[in-house]
Amino acid sequence: MVWVPLGTTRTDHLALLYTSKNSFTKMSLEWLMDWSWSLDGLRDFIATGIQSFRDCDTTALSAVACLLVLFVWYCYHVGREQPRTYVTVNSLMQSSDASGLQNGYAYCHSPECVRCTRNDGLNQKLYHNLQEYAKRYSWSGMGRIHKGIREQGRYLNSRPSIQKPEVFFLPDLPTMPYFSRDAQKHDVELLERNFQTILCEFETLYKAFSNCSLPQGWKMNSTPSGEWFTFYLVNQGTCIPKNCRKCPRTYRLLGSLRTYIGNNVFGNACISVLTPGTVIAEHYGPTNIRIRCHLGLKTPSNCELVVGGEPQCWAEGRCLLFDDSFLHTAFHEGPPEEGPRVIFMVDLWHPNVAAAERQALDFIFAPGR
């Protein structure tokens, strides 16, 4: 048996073509009707919008338009702006007199000193460090630091005289001269529990003063009257190995503190001694990203710390937290027989500096960077 395909006739072709034309015509008409309906809807929508604008107050519309233009301009300005080159340590210290004194301090002229060195490219350097950090890690959470670096001139020069950090100001941090113990509760309690340990190591150190005027490892600071000695374990983020070996338990204690600033130039840990009759001139700290903790070791009568015009007294075995970017001073007006005032000083992170910001600031202000 052989299968023979049936051919299509011309009549079949014409019928198929007629059906296709009818279908196409029907679809075209439906599409045109839908398009006409869409145009009617669009025309009605535009007319309604125009009528709404006519009904609105012209003044309100003008205000909205101005705000929109300002917002677009601000976004463009922020996106293209580079840090201002005029913000340098020199500009922050223009009030220095010819003798080189600032807030009662004689400049040490040490290239390692973040506050005393005169660095003409500080702001550009900070911005470069921030960019390098963002490339390695992320820009996430860096908005406040970026804003702070970009606007240092405005922040530092326009700050009220009661609070003027000399090197770096981080915006939008709560400001107050003193902080409660709960601000860094864990570290405060840990320091107070180890009060006797720190005191014993200090007393061993202090015996050396009977043999010479200034034993090795101690530093004398400039004061209008009296004597102010410091013994640094960590100075501006740099460990002092010889000093740490003399106070091994105190140094190990620093590693147990959760909020200790140990990796950037704003972090310090030292024993501070004021002899009777000593007055420390009023001065500002370098930044507001930290709070300074004083643990009282020996606290004679008539000793006070004054921060932002508010006086406080130290107590043995108790911590006192304050923001040293506020104008502050300290004095010991007790009788000589009561001996020196002694505190253990350590710098802790401001509680409102986020973890990501702490990591970035450690990178930006790393010692030697």
C-alpha positions as CSV (number, residue, x, y, z in Angstrom):
1,M,0.0,0.0,0.0
2,V,1.3,3.4,-1.0
3,W,0.4,6.6,0.9
4,V,-0.1,9.7,-1.3
5,P,-0.2,13.1,0.3
6,L,-3.3,15.1,-0.4
7,G,-2.6,18.4,-2.0
8,T,-4.3,21.6,-1.0
9,T,-6.4,23.4,-3.5
10,R,-6.4,27.1,-4.4
11,T,-9.8,27.3,-2.7
12,D,-8.3,26.2,0.6
13,H,-5.5,28.8,0.3
14,L,-8.1,31.6,-0.3
15,A,-10.2,30.5,2.7
16,L,-7.2,30.5,5.0
17,L,-6.1,33.9,3.8
18,Y,-9.6,35.3,4.3
19,T,-9.8,33.9,7.8
20,S,-6.3,35.4,8.7
21,K,-7.3,38.8,7.3
22,N,-10.5,38.8,9.4
23,S,-8.6,37.8,12.5
24,F,-5.9,40.5,11.9
25,T,-8.6,43.1,11.3
26,K,-10.4,42.2,14.5
27,M,-7.2,42.3,16.5
28,S,-6.2,45.7,15.1
29,L,-9.6,47.1,15.9
30,E,-9.4,45.8,19.5
31,W,-5.9,47.3,19.8
32,L,-7.0,50.6,18.5
33,M,-9.9,50.7,20.9
34,D,-7.6,49.9,23.8
35,W,-5.2,52.5,22.7
36,S,-8.0,55.1,22.4
37,W,-9.1,54.2,25.9
38,S,-5.5,54.6,27.2
39,L,-5.2,58.0,25.6
40,D,-8.5,59.1,27.1
41,G,-7.3,57.9,30.5
42,L,-3.9,59.6,30.1
43,R,-5.7,62.8,29.0
44,D,-8.0,62.7,32.0
45,F,-5.0,62.1,34.3
46,I,-3.1,65.1,32.9
47,A,-6.1,67.3,33.2
48,T,-6.7,66.2,36.8
49,G,-3.0,66.9,37.6
50,I,-3.2,70.4,36.0
51,Q,-6.4,71.2,37.9
52,S,-4.8,70.1,41.1
53,F,-1.9,72.4,40.6
54,R,-4.3,75.2,39.8
55,D,-6.1,74.6,43.0
56,C,-2.9,74.6,45.1
57,D,-1.4,77.7,46.6
58,T,1.3,79.2,44.3
59,T,3.5,80.0,47.3
60,A,3.5,76.4,48.5
61,L,4.4,75.2,45.0
62,S,7.3,77.6,44.8
63,A,8.6,76.5,48.2
64,V,8.5,72.8,47.2
65,A,10.3,73.6,44.0
66,C,13.0,75.6,45.8
67,L,13.5,72.8,48.3
68,L,13.8,70.3,45.5
69,V,16.4,72.4,43.8
70,L,18.4,72.9,47.0
71,F,18.3,69.1,47.7
72,V,19.7,68.3,44.2
73,W,22.4,71.0,44.7
74,Y,23.4,69.6,48.1
75,C,23.7,66.0,46.8
76,Y,25.9,67.3,43.9
77,H,28.0,69.4,46.3
78,V,28.5,66.6,48.8
79,G,29.4,64.1,46.2
80,R,32.1,66.2,44.5
81,E,33.6,68.1,47.5
82,Q,37.1,67.3,48.6
83,P,38.3,68.0,52.2
84,R,39.4,71.6,52.7
85,T,43.1,72.0,52.6
86,Y,43.2,74.9,55.1
87,V,42.4,72.7,58.0
88,T,45.7,71.9,59.6
89,V,47.2,71.6,63.0
90,N,48.7,75.1,62.4
91,S,45.3,76.6,62.0
92,L,44.0,74.9,65.1
93,M,46.9,76.4,67.1
94,Q,47.0,80.0,65.7
95,S,46.2,81.3,69.2
96,S,49.7,80.2,70.3
97,D,51.8,83.1,71.6
98,A,55.4,83.7,70.6
99,S,56.8,81.6,73.4
100,G,55.2,78.5,72.0
101,L,52.6,78.1,74.7
102,Q,49.0,76.7,74.1
103,N,46.6,76.5,76.9
104,G,49.5,76.5,79.4
105,Y,51.4,73.7,77.6
106,A,54.8,74.1,76.1
107,Y,55.0,72.4,72.7
108,C,57.2,69.4,72.9
109,H,58.0,69.6,69.1
110,S,58.2,65.8,69.0
111,P,57.3,64.3,65.6
112,E,55.4,61.6,67.3
113,C,53.1,63.9,69.3
114,V,49.7,64.1,67.6
115,R,48.8,67.3,69.4
116,C,52.1,69.2,69.5
117,T,53.6,68.4,66.1
118,R,52.8,71.0,63.3
119,N,51.6,69.0,60.3
120,D,50.6,71.1,57.4
121,G,48.8,68.3,55.6
122,L,46.7,66.8,58.4
123,N,43.3,67.0,56.8
124,Q,44.3,65.7,53.4
125,K,46.2,62.9,55.2
126,L,43.2,61.9,57.2
127,Y,41.0,61.8,54.0
128,H,43.6,59.7,52.3
129,N,43.6,57.2,55.2
130,L,39.8,57.1,55.2
131,Q,39.8,56.3,51.4
132,E,42.4,53.6,51.9
133,Y,40.4,52.0,54.7
134,A,37.2,52.1,52.6
135,K,39.0,50.4,49.7
136,R,40.2,47.6,51.9
137,Y,37.0,47.2,53.9
138,S,33.8,49.2,53.3
139,W,32.3,52.7,53.2
140,S,29.4,51.3,55.3
141,G,29.1,53.3,58.6
142,M,31.7,55.9,57.5
143,G,29.3,58.8,57.0
144,R,30.0,60.5,60.3
145,I,33.7,60.1,60.0
146,H,33.7,61.4,56.4
147,K,31.6,64.4,57.5
148,G,33.9,65.1,60.4
149,I,37.1,65.1,58.2
150,R,35.4,67.2,55.5
151,E,34.1,69.8,57.9
152,Q,37.0,70.0,60.5
153,G,37.5,73.7,59.9
154,R,33.9,74.6,60.5
155,Y,33.5,72.2,63.5
156,L,36.7,73.2,65.3
157,N,36.7,76.9,64.7
158,S,33.0,77.4,65.5
159,R,32.9,75.2,68.6
160,P,32.0,77.0,71.9
161,S,35.1,77.8,74.0
162,I,34.0,75.2,76.6
163,Q,34.7,72.3,74.2
164,K,37.4,72.6,71.5
165,P,39.3,69.4,70.7
166,E,42.6,70.4,69.1
167,V,43.0,67.7,66.5
168,F,39.8,65.8,65.5
169,F,36.1,66.4,66.2
170,L,33.6,63.7,65.4
171,P,30.2,65.3,64.9
172,D,26.8,64.2,66.4
173,L,28.3,62.7,69.6
174,P,26.5,63.6,72.8
175,T,28.5,66.1,74.7
176,M,28.8,66.4,78.5
177,P,31.7,67.2,80.8
178,Y,31.3,64.1,83.0
179,F,30.0,60.6,82.2
180,S,28.3,58.3,84.6
181,R,30.0,55.0,85.7
182,D,27.4,53.1,83.6
183,A,28.8,54.6,80.4
184,Q,31.6,51.9,80.5
185,K,30.4,49.8,83.4
186,H,32.4,46.7,82.7
187,D,35.8,48.5,82.5
188,V,35.0,50.8,85.4
189,E,34.2,47.8,87.7
190,L,37.3,45.9,86.4
191,L,39.6,48.8,87.2
192,E,38.1,49.3,90.6
193,R,38.5,45.6,91.5
194,N,42.2,45.8,90.6
195,F,42.8,49.0,92.6
196,Q,45.2,47.4,95.1
197,T,47.2,45.8,92.3
198,I,47.8,49.1,90.5
199,L,48.5,50.9,93.8
200,C,51.1,48.3,94.9
201,E,53.0,48.6,91.6
202,F,52.9,52.4,91.8
203,E,54.3,52.4,95.3
204,T,57.2,50.2,94.1
205,L,57.9,52.7,91.3
206,Y,57.6,55.8,93.5
207,K,60.3,54.6,95.9
208,A,62.9,55.4,93.2
209,F,62.1,59.1,93.7
210,S,64.1,59.0,96.9
211,N,67.3,58.2,95.0
212,C,67.2,60.7,92.2
213,S,65.1,63.7,91.0
214,L,63.5,62.1,88.0
215,P,63.8,58.3,87.7
216,Q,64.0,56.6,84.3
217,G,60.6,56.2,82.7
218,W,59.0,59.2,84.3
219,K,58.2,62.4,82.5
220,M,57.9,65.9,83.9
221,N,55.1,68.1,82.4
222,S,55.1,71.9,82.2
223,T,52.9,73.5,84.8
224,P,52.5,77.1,86.1
225,S,53.3,75.9,89.6
226,G,54.3,72.7,91.4
227,E,55.3,69.5,89.7
228,W,53.4,67.1,87.6
229,F,54.9,63.7,86.7
230,T,53.6,61.0,84.4
231,F,54.6,57.3,83.9
232,Y,53.3,56.0,80.6
233,L,52.6,52.4,79.9
234,V,51.0,53.4,76.5
235,N,51.7,56.9,75.1
236,Q,49.6,57.9,72.1
237,G,48.9,54.3,71.1
238,T,52.5,53.2,71.4
239,C,53.5,50.8,74.2
240,I,56.6,51.7,76.3
241,P,58.1,48.2,76.9
242,K,60.5,49.3,79.7
243,N,57.7,50.9,81.6
244,C,55.3,48.0,81.0
245,R,57.9,45.5,82.5
246,K,57.9,47.6,85.7
247,C,54.1,47.3,86.0
248,P,53.3,43.9,84.4
249,R,50.0,43.3,86.2
250,T,48.7,46.7,85.4
251,Y,49.7,46.3,81.8
252,R,48.0,43.0,81.5
253,L,44.9,44.5,82.9
254,L,44.7,46.9,79.9
255,G,44.1,43.8,77.7
256,S,41.0,42.9,79.7
257,L,39.3,46.3,79.1
258,R,36.7,46.1,76.5
259,T,36.7,49.8,75.5
260,Y,40.3,50.7,76.0
261,I,41.8,52.7,73.0
262,G,45.0,50.8,72.5
263,N,45.5,51.0,68.7
264,N,45.4,54.7,67.8
265,V,47.2,57.9,68.8
266,F,44.4,59.0,71.0
267,G,44.9,56.1,73.4
268,N,47.0,56.5,76.6
269,A,47.5,54.7,79.9
270,C,49.7,56.2,82.6
271,I,50.1,57.0,86.3
272,S,49.8,60.7,86.9
273,V,51.3,62.4,90.1
274,L,50.6,65.9,91.3
275,T,52.7,67.2,94.2
276,P,51.2,69.6,96.7
277,G,50.9,73.1,95.3
278,T,50.6,72.0,91.7
279,V,48.1,73.7,89.3
280,I,47.7,72.3,85.8
281,A,46.8,75.1,83.3
282,E,43.4,74.9,81.6
283,H,43.6,73.0,78.3
284,Y,41.7,70.9,75.8
285,G,42.3,67.3,74.8
286,P,42.9,66.4,71.1
287,T,39.5,64.7,70.4
288,N,36.0,64.0,71.5
289,I,35.9,60.3,70.4
290,R,37.2,59.2,73.8
291,I,36.3,59.5,77.5
292,R,39.2,59.7,80.0
293,C,39.0,57.5,83.1
294,H,40.8,58.4,86.3
295,L,41.1,55.8,88.9
296,G,42.0,57.4,92.3
297,L,45.1,55.8,93.9
298,K,46.0,58.5,96.4
299,T,43.6,61.4,96.9
300,P,44.6,63.9,99.6
301,S,42.3,66.8,100.6
302,N,41.9,69.9,98.5
303,C,42.4,68.2,95.2
304,E,40.0,68.9,92.4
305,L,39.4,68.2,88.7
306,V,37.4,70.9,86.9
307,V,35.9,70.1,83.5
308,G,33.7,72.6,81.7
309,G,33.5,74.7,84.8
310,E,32.2,71.8,86.9
311,P,34.4,70.7,89.8
312,Q,34.7,67.1,91.0
313,C,36.9,65.3,93.5
314,W,38.7,62.0,93.1
315,A,38.2,59.1,95.5
316,E,40.6,56.3,96.2
317,G,39.5,53.1,94.5
318,R,36.8,54.9,92.4
319,C,36.8,55.9,88.7
320,L,35.9,59.3,87.4
321,L,34.9,59.6,83.7
322,F,35.1,62.8,81.8
323,D,35.4,64.2,78.3
324,D,38.8,65.9,78.1
325,S,37.9,67.8,74.9
326,F,36.2,70.2,77.3
327,L,38.3,72.9,78.8
328,H,39.7,71.3,82.0
329,T,42.2,71.8,84.8
330,A,43.3,70.0,87.9
331,F,45.1,71.2,91.1
332,H,46.4,69.9,94.4
333,E,46.2,72.5,97.1
334,G,46.5,70.1,100.0
335,P,49.3,70.4,102.7
336,P,52.7,68.9,101.9
337,E,52.4,66.3,104.7
338,E,49.5,64.7,102.9
339,G,51.7,63.7,100.0
340,P,51.0,63.7,96.2
341,R,47.7,63.1,94.4
342,V,48.0,59.9,92.3
343,I,45.6,58.6,89.7
344,F,45.8,55.9,87.1
345,M,44.6,57.3,83.8
346,V,43.3,55.3,80.8
347,D,41.5,56.4,77.7
348,L,38.2,54.6,76.7
349,W,36.0,54.9,73.7
350,H,33.1,57.3,73.8
351,P,30.1,55.0,74.3
352,N,28.4,56.5,71.2
353,V,31.2,55.7,68.8
354,A,30.0,52.6,66.8
355,A,32.1,49.5,66.4
356,A,32.6,50.1,62.7
357,E,33.7,53.7,63.4
358,R,36.2,52.5,66.1
359,Q,37.8,50.1,63.6
360,A,38.1,52.8,61.0
361,L,39.5,55.4,63.5
362,D,42.1,52.9,64.6
363,F,43.2,52.6,61.0
364,I,43.1,56.3,60.2
365,F,44.9,57.4,63.4
366,A,47.2,54.4,63.7
367,P,50.6,55.4,65.3
368,G,53.1,56.2,62.6
369,R,50.5,56.4,59.8
